Amino acid sequence: VMVDDLLTPCSPGDPAALEMTWMDVPSDKLLEPIVCMSDMLRSLSTTRPTVNTEDLLKVKKFTEDFGMEG
C-alpha cells in the first residue's frame, strides 16, 4: 500500500508547503529528506570542526595514560 501523505522538509517559501515546526509533525508522517553525495560534500566543505586541536591532544594523552577503556 502506497501512502502519499508524508511530510518532508523543503525550502522556505515553497508554494506547496505547510509551515510547521518539527514538533508539529507526527512521527509517523515524517519522511526524511533524500541526501545525495553532493549534499554530503557541500556539508563537509562548510562545517567547522566541533573539537579543537587542544582537546584532541588531551584525548590522545588520556588514551596513552589509561588506554582505550579508561
All heavy atoms as TSV, in Angstrom:
chain	resi	resn	atom	element	x	y	z
A	1	VAL	N	N	0.854	-1.177	0.000
A	1	VAL	CA	C	0.000	0.000	0.000
A	1	VAL	C	C	0.888	1.224	0.000
A	1	VAL	O	O	1.765	1.358	0.849
A	1	VAL	CB	C	-0.915	0.021	1.246
A	1	VAL	CG1	C	-1.705	1.295	1.295
A	1	VAL	CG2	C	-1.808	-1.188	1.241
A	2	MET	N	N	0.704	2.108	-0.955
A	2	MET	CA	C	1.485	3.333	-1.020
A	2	MET	C	C	0.691	4.468	-0.374
A	2	MET	O	O	-0.485	4.666	-0.679
A	2	MET	CB	C	1.825	3.687	-2.467
A	2	MET	CG	C	2.653	4.950	-2.592
A	2	MET	SD	S	3.119	5.298	-4.284
A	2	MET	CE	C	4.724	4.559	-4.286
A	3	VAL	N	N	1.332	5.172	0.521
A	3	VAL	CA	C	0.704	6.302	1.200
A	3	VAL	C	C	1.405	7.565	0.746
A	3	VAL	O	O	2.625	7.624	0.698
A	3	VAL	CB	C	0.819	6.138	2.735
A	3	VAL	CG1	C	0.200	7.318	3.434
A	3	VAL	CG2	C	0.169	4.843	3.164
A	4	ASP	N	N	0.654	8.578	0.398
A	4	ASP	CA	C	1.239	9.804	-0.146
A	4	ASP	C	C	0.941	11.007	0.744
A	4	ASP	O	O	0.695	12.103	0.251
A	4	ASP	CB	C	0.713	10.037	-1.557
A	4	ASP	CG	C	1.565	11.020	-2.348
A	4	ASP	OD1	O	2.722	11.242	-1.953
A	4	ASP	OD2	O	1.069	11.568	-3.338
A	5	ASP	N	N	0.948	10.815	2.054
A	5	ASP	CA	C	0.646	11.930	2.949
A	5	ASP	C	C	1.775	12.216	3.928
A	5	ASP	O	O	1.571	12.803	4.980
A	5	ASP	CB	C	-0.657	11.684	3.709
A	5	ASP	CG	C	-0.565	10.491	4.657
A	5	ASP	OD1	O	0.360	9.676	4.501
A	5	ASP	OD2	O	-1.431	10.380	5.543
A	6	LEU	N	N	2.999	11.812	3.552
A	6	LEU	CA	C	4.153	12.057	4.415
A	6	LEU	C	C	4.659	13.478	4.218
A	6	LEU	O	O	4.473	14.089	3.164
A	6	LEU	CB	C	5.262	11.045	4.112
A	6	LEU	CG	C	4.894	9.583	4.360
A	6	LEU	CD1	C	6.051	8.679	3.969
A	6	LEU	CD2	C	4.480	9.344	5.793
A	7	LEU	N	N	5.321	14.007	5.227
A	7	LEU	CA	C	5.840	15.371	5.207
A	7	LEU	C	C	7.363	15.332	5.233
A	7	LEU	O	O	7.955	14.529	5.942
A	7	LEU	CB	C	5.322	16.148	6.418
A	7	LEU	CG	C	3.799	16.230	6.521
A	7	LEU	CD1	C	3.395	16.718	7.905
A	7	LEU	CD2	C	3.239	17.128	5.445
A	8	THR	N	N	7.985	16.204	4.462
A	8	THR	CA	C	9.435	16.279	4.419
A	8	THR	C	C	9.859	17.748	4.400
A	8	THR	O	O	9.105	18.604	3.928
A	8	THR	CB	C	9.987	15.524	3.184
A	8	THR	OG1	O	11.391	15.397	3.297
A	8	THR	CG2	C	9.649	16.244	1.889
A	9	PRO	N	N	11.042	18.088	4.920
A	9	PRO	CA	C	11.495	19.479	4.900
A	9	PRO	C	C	11.632	19.998	3.468
A	9	PRO	O	O	11.915	19.234	2.546
A	9	PRO	CB	C	12.867	19.422	5.578
A	9	PRO	CG	C	12.864	18.154	6.361
A	9	PRO	CD	C	11.990	17.205	5.620
A	10	CYS	N	N	11.426	21.290	3.305
A	10	CYS	CA	C	11.561	21.914	1.990
A	10	CYS	C	C	12.119	23.326	2.167
A	10	CYS	O	O	12.347	23.784	3.276
A	10	CYS	CB	C	10.225	21.954	1.274
A	10	CYS	SG	S	8.980	22.935	2.125
A	11	SER	N	N	12.306	23.995	1.063
A	11	SER	CA	C	12.828	25.356	1.098
A	11	SER	C	C	11.773	26.321	1.620
A	11	SER	O	O	10.575	26.145	1.344
A	11	SER	CB	C	13.241	25.794	-0.309
A	11	SER	OG	O	14.254	24.964	-0.792
A	12	PRO	N	N	12.225	27.352	2.336
A	12	PRO	CA	C	11.265	28.371	2.780
A	12	PRO	C	C	10.592	29.016	1.572
A	12	PRO	O	O	11.208	29.233	0.538
A	12	PRO	CB	C	12.132	29.397	3.515
A	12	PRO	CG	C	13.397	28.679	3.839
A	12	PRO	CD	C	13.577	27.633	2.788
A	13	GLY	N	N	9.315	29.280	1.678
A	13	GLY	CA	C	8.590	29.921	0.598
A	13	GLY	C	C	8.094	28.967	-0.462
A	13	GLY	O	O	7.523	29.404	-1.465
A	14	ASP	N	N	8.288	27.674	-0.302
A	14	ASP	CA	C	7.774	26.691	-1.264
A	14	ASP	C	C	6.257	26.842	-1.310
A	14	ASP	O	O	5.581	26.743	-0.295
A	14	ASP	CB	C	8.166	25.284	-0.810
A	14	ASP	CG	C	7.806	24.223	-1.818
A	14	ASP	OD1	O	6.778	24.380	-2.523
A	14	ASP	OD2	O	8.537	23.227	-1.906
A	15	PRO	N	N	5.686	27.113	-2.491
A	15	PRO	CA	C	4.241	27.384	-2.575
A	15	PRO	C	C	3.363	26.196	-2.191
A	15	PRO	O	O	2.213	26.375	-1.788
A	15	PRO	CB	C	4.027	27.775	-4.036
A	15	PRO	CG	C	5.215	27.247	-4.769
A	15	PRO	CD	C	6.346	27.199	-3.784
A	16	ALA	N	N	3.889	24.984	-2.273
A	16	ALA	CA	C	3.087	23.807	-1.929
A	16	ALA	C	C	3.299	23.372	-0.479
A	16	ALA	O	O	2.799	22.331	-0.069
A	16	ALA	CB	C	3.440	22.664	-2.873
A	17	ALA	N	N	4.020	24.169	0.282
A	17	ALA	CA	C	4.398	23.768	1.635
A	17	ALA	C	C	3.401	24.230	2.684
A	17	ALA	O	O	2.654	25.178	2.481
A	17	ALA	CB	C	5.769	24.339	1.970
A	18	LEU	N	N	3.445	23.537	3.808
A	18	LEU	CA	C	2.741	23.947	5.015
A	18	LEU	C	C	3.811	24.346	6.018
A	18	LEU	O	O	4.724	23.565	6.289
A	18	LEU	CB	C	1.936	22.791	5.602
A	18	LEU	CG	C	0.831	22.199	4.758
A	18	LEU	CD1	C	0.295	20.935	5.426
A	18	LEU	CD2	C	-0.282	23.206	4.592
A	19	GLU	N	N	3.742	25.545	6.563
A	19	GLU	CA	C	4.739	25.962	7.540
A	19	GLU	C	C	4.474	25.259	8.863
A	19	GLU	O	O	3.406	25.381	9.451
A	19	GLU	CB	C	4.703	27.475	7.732
A	19	GLU	CG	C	5.835	27.960	8.606
A	19	GLU	CD	C	5.948	29.472	8.650
A	19	GLU	OE1	O	5.490	30.143	7.710
A	19	GLU	OE2	O	6.513	29.969	9.638
A	20	MET	N	N	5.487	24.475	9.298
A	20	MET	CA	C	5.363	23.698	10.522
A	20	MET	C	C	6.711	23.646	11.212
A	20	MET	O	O	7.745	23.815	10.574
A	20	MET	CB	C	4.923	22.260	10.214
A	20	MET	CG	C	3.627	22.133	9.459
A	20	MET	SD	S	3.307	20.432	8.957
A	20	MET	CE	C	2.539	19.818	10.434
A	21	THR	N	N	6.686	23.396	12.513
A	21	THR	CA	C	7.925	23.121	13.237
A	21	THR	C	C	8.064	21.602	13.328
A	21	THR	O	O	7.110	20.855	13.049
A	21	THR	CB	C	7.895	23.707	14.660
A	21	THR	OG1	O	6.938	22.974	15.427
A	21	THR	CG2	C	7.562	25.192	14.648
A	22	TRP	N	N	9.237	21.141	13.758
A	22	TRP	CA	C	9.435	19.696	13.930
A	22	TRP	C	C	8.456	19.135	14.945
A	22	TRP	O	O	8.032	17.987	14.843
A	22	TRP	CB	C	10.868	19.396	14.370
A	22	TRP	CG	C	11.856	19.551	13.273
A	22	TRP	CD1	C	12.799	20.517	13.154
A	22	TRP	CD2	C	12.011	18.720	12.109
A	22	TRP	NE1	N	13.525	20.342	11.996
A	22	TRP	CE2	C	13.055	19.234	11.344
A	22	TRP	CE3	C	11.355	17.581	11.655
A	22	TRP	CZ2	C	13.465	18.668	10.148
A	22	TRP	CZ3	C	11.767	17.017	10.467
A	22	TRP	CH2	C	12.810	17.556	9.734
A	23	MET	N	N	8.094	19.944	15.916
A	23	MET	CA	C	7.176	19.482	16.949
A	23	MET	C	C	5.751	19.307	16.410
A	23	MET	O	O	4.950	18.582	16.986
A	23	MET	CB	C	7.168	20.453	18.132
A	23	MET	CG	C	8.520	20.573	18.830
A	23	MET	SD	S	9.162	19.012	19.447
A	23	MET	CE	C	8.004	18.645	20.731
A	24	ASP	N	N	5.428	19.976	15.296
A	24	ASP	CA	C	4.091	19.882	14.703
A	24	ASP	C	C	3.910	18.622	13.858
A	24	ASP	O	O	2.782	18.264	13.521
A	24	ASP	CB	C	3.819	21.098	13.803
A	24	ASP	CG	C	3.805	22.403	14.555
A	24	ASP	OD1	O	3.435	22.397	15.747
A	24	ASP	OD2	O	4.173	23.434	13.957
A	25	VAL	N	N	5.002	17.974	13.494
A	25	VAL	CA	C	4.937	16.838	12.572
A	25	VAL	C	C	4.826	15.532	13.364
A	25	VAL	O	O	5.723	15.193	14.133
A	25	VAL	CB	C	6.188	16.796	11.668
A	25	VAL	CG1	C	6.111	15.619	10.704
A	25	VAL	CG2	C	6.350	18.101	10.909
A	26	PRO	N	N	3.753	14.778	13.170
A	26	PRO	CA	C	3.641	13.477	13.840
A	26	PRO	C	C	4.768	12.552	13.349
A	26	PRO	O	O	5.111	12.548	12.169
A	26	PRO	CB	C	2.273	12.942	13.397
A	26	PRO	CG	C	1.537	14.123	12.851
A	26	PRO	CD	C	2.572	15.097	12.373
A	27	SER	N	N	5.343	11.773	14.249
A	27	SER	CA	C	6.492	10.945	13.891
A	27	SER	C	C	6.182	9.953	12.780
A	27	SER	O	O	7.044	9.632	11.968
A	27	SER	CB	C	7.027	10.216	15.118
A	27	SER	OG	O	6.027	9.374	15.650
A	28	ASP	N	N	4.951	9.486	12.695
A	28	ASP	CA	C	4.609	8.523	11.645
A	28	ASP	C	C	4.343	9.190	10.301
A	28	ASP	O	O	4.087	8.522	9.309
A	28	ASP	CB	C	3.415	7.668	12.064
A	28	ASP	CG	C	2.155	8.487	12.292
A	28	ASP	OD1	O	2.256	9.686	12.635
A	28	ASP	OD2	O	1.057	7.928	12.123
A	29	LYS	N	N	4.409	10.511	10.251
A	29	LYS	CA	C	4.194	11.244	8.997
A	29	LYS	C	C	5.472	11.907	8.487
A	29	LYS	O	O	5.459	12.643	7.507
A	29	LYS	CB	C	3.133	12.326	9.186
A	29	LYS	CG	C	1.768	11.785	9.546
A	29	LYS	CD	C	1.219	10.933	8.432
A	29	LYS	CE	C	-0.138	10.377	8.791
A	29	LYS	NZ	N	-0.608	9.408	7.818
A	30	LEU	N	N	6.603	11.653	9.156
A	30	LEU	CA	C	7.859	12.301	8.775
A	30	LEU	C	C	8.606	11.467	7.744
A	30	LEU	O	O	8.902	10.299	7.956
A	30	LEU	CB	C	8.740	12.505	10.002
A	30	LEU	CG	C	10.090	13.167	9.745
A	30	LEU	CD1	C	9.913	14.566	9.168
A	30	LEU	CD2	C	10.897	13.218	11.026
A	31	LEU	N	N	8.903	12.070	6.616
A	31	LEU	CA	C	9.728	11.456	5.575
A	31	LEU	C	C	11.050	12.213	5.547
A	31	LEU	O	O	11.088	13.405	5.227
A	31	LEU	CB	C	9.047	11.550	4.208
A	31	LEU	CG	C	9.848	11.046	3.018
A	31	LEU	CD1	C	10.080	9.540	3.137
A	31	LEU	CD2	C	9.146	11.365	1.717
A	32	GLU	N	N	12.125	11.534	5.921
A	32	GLU	CA	C	13.429	12.175	5.939
A	32	GLU	C	C	13.802	12.589	4.515
A	32	GLU	O	O	13.497	11.876	3.565
A	32	GLU	CB	C	14.505	11.237	6.490
A	32	GLU	CG	C	14.316	10.870	7.939
A	32	GLU	CD	C	13.401	9.674	8.134
A	32	GLU	OE1	O	12.879	9.139	7.132
A	32	GLU	OE2	O	13.202	9.273	9.277
A	33	PRO	N	N	14.466	13.737	4.365
A	33	PRO	CA	C	14.841	14.179	3.022
A	33	PRO	C	C	15.879	13.239	2.408
A	33	PRO	O	O	16.674	12.622	3.108
A	33	PRO	CB	C	15.436	15.572	3.240
A	33	PRO	CG	C	15.782	15.621	4.682
A	33	PRO	CD	C	14.886	14.668	5.404
A	34	ILE	N	N	15.848	13.134	1.105
A	34	ILE	CA	C	16.841	12.345	0.386
A	34	ILE	C	C	18.154	13.111	0.404
A	34	ILE	O	O	18.190	14.306	0.120
A	34	ILE	CB	C	16.377	12.089	-1.056
A	34	ILE	CG1	C	15.106	11.250	-1.037
A	34	ILE	CG2	C	17.473	11.413	-1.870
A	34	ILE	CD1	C	14.428	11.113	-2.379
A	35	VAL	N	N	19.234	12.440	0.762
A	35	VAL	CA	C	20.557	13.060	0.824
A	35	VAL	C	C	21.433	12.403	-0.236
A	35	VAL	O	O	21.514	11.177	-0.302
A	35	VAL	CB	C	21.187	12.870	2.224
A	35	VAL	CG1	C	22.577	13.467	2.275
A	35	VAL	CG2	C	20.297	13.487	3.284
A	36	CYS	N	N	22.068	13.224	-1.059
A	36	CYS	CA	C	22.941	12.684	-2.100
A	36	CYS	C	C	24.395	13.085	-1.808
A	36	CYS	O	O	24.672	13.839	-0.878
A	36	CYS	CB	C	22.504	13.167	-3.475
A	36	CYS	SG	S	22.601	14.949	-3.683
A	37	MET	N	N	25.304	12.560	-2.598
A	37	MET	CA	C	26.726	12.806	-2.370
A	37	MET	C	C	27.055	14.303	-2.431
A	37	MET	O	O	27.853	14.780	-1.638
A	37	MET	CB	C	27.571	12.033	-3.386
A	37	MET	CG	C	29.055	12.181	-3.149
A	37	MET	SD	S	29.609	11.717	-1.486
A	37	MET	CE	C	29.690	9.967	-1.639
A	38	SER	N	N	26.439	15.038	-3.325
A	38	SER	CA	C	26.742	16.478	-3.400
A	38	SER	C	C	26.312	17.194	-2.119
A	38	SER	O	O	26.958	18.146	-1.696
A	38	SER	CB	C	26.098	17.117	-4.635
A	38	SER	OG	O	24.696	17.059	-4.558
A	39	ASP	N	N	25.229	16.741	-1.482
A	39	ASP	CA	C	24.822	17.308	-0.189
A	39	ASP	C	C	25.898	17.054	0.865
A	39	ASP	O	O	26.240	17.935	1.652
A	39	ASP	CB	C	23.507	16.692	0.287
A	39	ASP	CG	C	22.329	17.019	-0.600
A	39	ASP	OD1	O	22.289	18.139	-1.157
A	39	ASP	OD2	O	21.451	16.152	-0.737
A	40	MET	N	N	26.422	15.826	0.886
A	40	MET	CA	C	27.462	15.471	1.850
A	40	MET	C	C	28.739	16.279	1.612
A	40	MET	O	O	29.349	16.787	2.555
A	40	MET	CB	C	27.774	13.977	1.772
A	40	MET	CG	C	26.622	13.090	2.166
A	40	MET	SD	S	26.005	13.395	3.828
A	40	MET	CE	C	27.373	12.866	4.804
A	41	LEU	N	N	29.150	16.412	0.365
A	41	LEU	CA	C	30.367	17.160	0.049
A	41	LEU	C	C	30.219	18.637	0.409
A	41	LEU	O	O	31.140	19.254	0.941
A	41	LEU	CB	C	30.728	16.989	-1.424
A	41	LEU	CG	C	31.135	15.567	-1.823
A	41	LEU	CD1	C	31.310	15.472	-3.335
A	41	LEU	CD2	C	32.387	15.123	-1.099
A	42	ARG	N	N	29.048	19.206	0.133
A	42	ARG	CA	C	28.801	20.609	0.490
A	42	ARG	C	C	28.852	20.772	2.008
A	42	ARG	O	O	29.443	21.722	2.530
A	42	ARG	CB	C	27.456	21.072	-0.060
A	42	ARG	CG	C	27.187	22.545	0.228
A	42	ARG	CD	C	25.901	23.053	-0.396
A	42	ARG	NE	N	24.792	22.209	-0.011
A	42	ARG	CZ	C	23.884	21.731	-0.861
A	42	ARG	NH1	N	23.949	22.015	-2.135
A	42	ARG	NH2	N	22.899	20.975	-0.429
A	43	SER	N	N	28.282	19.836	2.726
A	43	SER	CA	C	28.303	19.881	4.184
A	43	SER	C	C	29.735	19.804	4.711
A	43	SER	O	O	30.114	20.559	5.615
A	43	SER	CB	C	27.472	18.732	4.741
A	43	SER	OG	O	27.550	18.705	6.133
A	44	LEU	N	N	30.517	18.888	4.161
A	44	LEU	CA	C	31.906	18.751	4.605
A	44	LEU	C	C	32.722	20.007	4.338
A	44	LEU	O	O	33.628	20.343	5.095
A	44	LEU	CB	C	32.558	17.548	3.915
A	44	LEU	CG	C	32.102	16.187	4.428
A	44	LEU	CD1	C	32.652	15.091	3.523
A	44	LEU	CD2	C	32.525	15.970	5.860
A	45	SER	N	N	32.396	20.715	3.263
A	45	SER	CA	C	33.179	21.908	2.920
A	45	SER	C	C	32.783	23.132	3.742
A	45	SER	O	O	33.538	24.090	3.830
A	45	SER	CB	C	33.046	22.219	1.428
A	45	SER	OG	O	31.749	22.680	1.130
A	46	THR	N	N	31.608	23.097	4.368
A	46	THR	CA	C	31.143	24.284	5.101
A	46	THR	C	C	31.025	24.085	6.606
A	46	THR	O	O	30.808	25.049	7.333
A	46	THR	CB	C	29.769	24.740	4.570
A	46	THR	OG1	O	28.835	23.674	4.733
A	46	THR	CG2	C	29.851	25.152	3.108
A	47	THR	N	N	31.162	22.849	7.084
A	47	THR	CA	C	31.009	22.577	8.512
A	47	THR	C	C	32.347	22.719	9.225
A	47	THR	O	O	33.352	22.190	8.776
A	47	THR	CB	C	30.452	21.157	8.725
A	47	THR	OG1	O	29.213	21.058	8.024
A	47	THR	CG2	C	30.232	20.875	10.193
A	48	ARG	N	N	32.327	23.437	10.329
A	48	ARG	CA	C	33.553	23.632	11.107
A	48	ARG	C	C	33.709	22.488	12.110
A	48	ARG	O	O	32.718	21.929	12.583
A	48	ARG	CB	C	33.484	24.942	11.874
A	48	ARG	CG	C	33.439	26.147	10.982
A	48	ARG	CD	C	33.501	27.396	11.820
A	48	ARG	NE	N	32.867	28.473	11.095
A	48	ARG	CZ	C	32.454	29.587	11.617
A	48	ARG	NH1	N	32.574	29.793	12.911
A	48	ARG	NH2	N	31.903	30.517	10.891
A	49	PRO	N	N	34.932	22.176	12.476
A	49	PRO	CA	C	35.148	21.139	13.488
A	49	PRO	C	C	34.500	21.537	14.820
A	49	PRO	O	O	34.459	22.715	15.172
A	49	PRO	CB	C	36.667	21.084	13.638
A	49	PRO	CG	C	37.221	21.766	12.440
A	49	PRO	CD	C	36.180	22.734	11.967
A	50	THR	N	N	34.018	20.551	15.547
A	50	THR	CA	C	33.407	20.825	16.846
A	50	THR	C	C	34.390	20.593	17.987
A	50	THR	O	O	34.082	20.890	19.139
A	50	THR	CB	C	32.168	19.946	17.067
A	50	THR	OG1	O	32.546	18.575	16.942
A	50	THR	CG2	C	31.091	20.269	16.044
A	51	VAL	N	N	35.560	20.059	17.669
A	51	VAL	CA	C	36.591	19.809	18.664
A	51	VAL	C	C	37.870	20.497	18.188
A	51	VAL	O	O	38.263	20.362	17.037
A	51	VAL	CB	C	36.848	18.291	18.834
A	51	VAL	CG1	C	37.930	18.034	19.855
A	51	VAL	CG2	C	35.564	17.575	19.213
A	52	ASN	N	N	38.518	21.229	19.083
A	52	ASN	CA	C	39.737	21.924	18.679
A	52	ASN	C	C	40.962	21.033	18.896
A	52	ASN	O	O	40.897	19.981	19.532
A	52	ASN	CB	C	39.880	23.274	19.404
A	52	ASN	CG	C	39.996	23.121	20.897
A	52	ASN	OD1	O	40.615	22.185	21.394
A	52	ASN	ND2	N	39.417	24.058	21.637
A	53	THR	N	N	42.089	21.461	18.368
A	53	THR	CA	C	43.323	20.685	18.422
A	53	THR	C	C	43.751	20.406	19.866
A	53	THR	O	O	44.198	19.308	20.187
A	53	THR	CB	C	44.449	21.433	17.670
A	53	THR	OG1	O	43.999	21.687	16.342
A	53	THR	CG2	C	45.715	20.621	17.618
A	54	GLU	N	N	43.589	21.382	20.726
A	54	GLU	CA	C	43.964	21.208	22.141
A	54	GLU	C	C	43.172	20.071	22.790
A	54	GLU	O	O	43.721	19.241	23.514
A	54	GLU	CB	C	43.737	22.515	22.898
A	54	GLU	CG	C	44.139	22.461	24.351
A	54	GLU	CD	C	43.884	23.787	25.054
A	54	GLU	OE1	O	44.148	24.845	24.464
A	54	GLU	OE2	O	43.414	23.735	26.204
A	55	ASP	N	N	41.871	20.013	22.514
A	55	ASP	CA	C	41.044	18.938	23.073
A	55	ASP	C	C	41.455	17.576	22.527
A	55	ASP	O	O	41.455	16.578	23.250
A	55	ASP	CB	C	39.566	19.189	22.780
A	55	ASP	CG	C	39.004	20.366	23.565
A	55	ASP	OD1	O	39.571	20.692	24.630
A	55	ASP	OD2	O	38.012	20.967	23.111
A	56	LEU	N	N	41.799	17.516	21.241
A	56	LEU	CA	C	42.251	16.249	20.654
A	56	LEU	C	C	43.540	15.766	21.305
A	56	LEU	O	O	43.721	14.567	21.531
A	56	LEU	CB	C	42.436	16.401	19.144
A	56	LEU	CG	C	41.152	16.576	18.329
A	56	LEU	CD1	C	41.492	16.875	16.875
A	56	LEU	CD2	C	40.262	15.364	18.437
A	57	LEU	N	N	44.419	16.700	21.618
A	57	LEU	CA	C	45.663	16.327	22.286
A	57	LEU	C	C	45.388	15.789	23.694
A	57	LEU	O	O	46.049	14.847	24.147
A	57	LEU	CB	C	46.622	17.509	22.338
A	57	LEU	CG	C	47.199	17.945	20.979
A	57	LEU	CD1	C	48.000	19.235	21.130
A	57	LEU	CD2	C	48.050	16.840	20.385
A	58	LYS	N	N	44.399	16.361	24.399
A	58	LYS	CA	C	44.022	15.878	25.724
A	58	LYS	C	C	43.499	14.442	25.648
A	58	LYS	O	O	43.835	13.603	26.489
A	58	LYS	CB	C	42.964	16.780	26.347
A	58	LYS	CG	C	43.471	18.126	26.796
A	58	LYS	CD	C	42.336	18.956	27.359
A	58	LYS	CE	C	42.777	20.361	27.704
A	58	LYS	NZ	N	41.647	21.178	28.184
A	59	VAL	N	N	42.682	14.157	24.645
A	59	VAL	CA	C	42.149	12.805	24.475
A	59	VAL	C	C	43.274	11.833	24.159
A	59	VAL	O	O	43.330	10.726	24.698
A	59	VAL	CB	C	41.065	12.774	23.372
A	59	VAL	CG1	C	40.676	11.351	23.015
A	59	VAL	CG2	C	39.849	13.568	23.793
A	60	LYS	N	N	44.198	12.250	23.286
A	60	LYS	CA	C	45.332	11.390	22.937
A	60	LYS	C	C	46.164	11.077	24.182
A	60	LYS	O	O	46.540	9.933	24.430
A	60	LYS	CB	C	46.186	12.065	21.866
A	60	LYS	CG	C	47.351	11.223	21.411
A	60	LYS	CD	C	48.142	11.922	20.326
A	60	LYS	CE	C	49.326	11.041	19.929
A	60	LYS	NZ	N	50.202	11.698	18.979
A	61	LYS	N	N	46.441	12.099	24.986
A	61	LYS	CA	C	47.220	11.916	26.200
A	61	LYS	C	C	46.490	10.981	27.174
A	61	LYS	O	O	47.090	10.082	27.762
A	61	LYS	CB	C	47.467	13.280	26.869
A	61	LYS	CG	C	48.112	13.211	28.235
A	61	LYS	CD	C	49.594	13.415	28.160
A	61	LYS	CE	C	50.217	13.579	29.523
A	61	LYS	NZ	N	50.578	12.342	30.168
A	62	PHE	N	N	45.180	11.174	27.344
A	62	PHE	CA	C	44.389	10.319	28.218
A	62	PHE	C	C	44.476	8.863	27.759
A	62	PHE	O	O	44.672	7.954	28.560
A	62	PHE	CB	C	42.927	10.778	28.230
A	62	PHE	CG	C	42.030	9.929	29.086
A	62	PHE	CD1	C	41.859	10.223	30.424
A	62	PHE	CD2	C	41.372	8.835	28.560
A	62	PHE	CE1	C	41.040	9.445	31.230
A	62	PHE	CE2	C	40.549	8.042	29.344
A	62	PHE	CZ	C	40.390	8.349	30.684
A	63	THR	N	N	44.338	8.647	26.449
A	63	THR	CA	C	44.399	7.294	25.902
A	63	THR	C	C	45.773	6.675	26.128
A	63	THR	O	O	45.880	5.495	26.475
A	63	THR	CB	C	44.057	7.310	24.396
A	63	THR	OG1	O	42.764	7.893	24.227
A	63	THR	CG2	C	44.055	5.921	23.812
A	64	GLU	N	N	46.816	7.468	25.950
A	64	GLU	CA	C	48.179	6.964	26.199
A	64	GLU	C	C	48.370	6.596	27.673
A	64	GLU	O	O	49.005	5.592	27.993
A	64	GLU	CB	C	49.225	8.000	25.778
A	64	GLU	CG	C	49.303	8.184	24.267
A	64	GLU	CD	C	50.167	9.403	23.882
A	64	GLU	OE1	O	50.600	10.159	24.767
A	64	GLU	OE2	O	50.355	9.590	22.665
A	65	ASP	N	N	47.792	7.394	28.572
A	65	ASP	CA	C	47.950	7.163	30.008
A	65	ASP	C	C	47.088	6.019	30.534
A	65	ASP	O	O	47.515	5.245	31.379
A	65	ASP	CB	C	47.621	8.438	30.799
A	65	ASP	CG	C	48.630	9.551	30.568
A	65	ASP	OD1	O	49.726	9.271	30.031
A	65	ASP	OD2	O	48.298	10.697	30.908
A	66	PHE	N	N	45.862	5.913	30.049
A	66	PHE	CA	C	44.896	4.993	30.637
A	66	PHE	C	C	44.388	3.918	29.687
A	66	PHE	O	O	43.625	3.050	30.092
A	66	PHE	CB	C	43.702	5.767	31.204
A	66	PHE	CG	C	44.099	6.756	32.246
A	66	PHE	CD1	C	44.159	8.121	31.950
A	66	PHE	CD2	C	44.433	6.349	33.527
A	66	PHE	CE1	C	44.525	9.039	32.909
A	66	PHE	CE2	C	44.781	7.259	34.495
A	66	PHE	CZ	C	44.840	8.615	34.193
A	67	GLY	N	N	44.719	3.983	28.414
A	67	GLY	CA	C	44.217	3.010	27.446
A	67	GLY	C	C	42.835	3.391	26.924
A	67	GLY	O	O	42.247	4.364	27.353
A	68	MET	N	N	42.355	2.613	26.003
A	68	MET	CA	C	41.060	2.910	25.358
A	68	MET	C	C	39.885	2.783	26.323
A	68	MET	O	O	38.888	3.468	26.177
A	68	MET	CB	C	40.842	1.984	24.164
A	68	MET	CG	C	41.812	2.225	23.017
A	68	MET	SD	S	41.676	3.881	22.308
A	68	MET	CE	C	40.117	3.757	21.474
A	69	GLU	N	N	39.981	1.895	27.295
A	69	GLU	CA	C	38.868	1.655	28.204
A	69	GLU	C	C	38.818	2.655	29.361
A	69	GLU	O	O	37.835	2.751	30.054
A	69	GLU	CB	C	38.922	0.225	28.758
A	69	GLU	CG	C	38.859	-0.845	27.679
A	69	GLU	CD	C	37.592	-0.772	26.869
A	69	GLU	OE1	O	36.508	-0.575	27.453
A	69	GLU	OE2	O	37.665	-0.907	25.632
A	70	GLY	N	N	39.905	3.433	29.555
A	70	GLY	CA	C	39.952	4.438	30.597
A	70	GLY	C	C	39.797	3.862	31.961
A	70	GLY	O	O	39.366	4.406	32.894
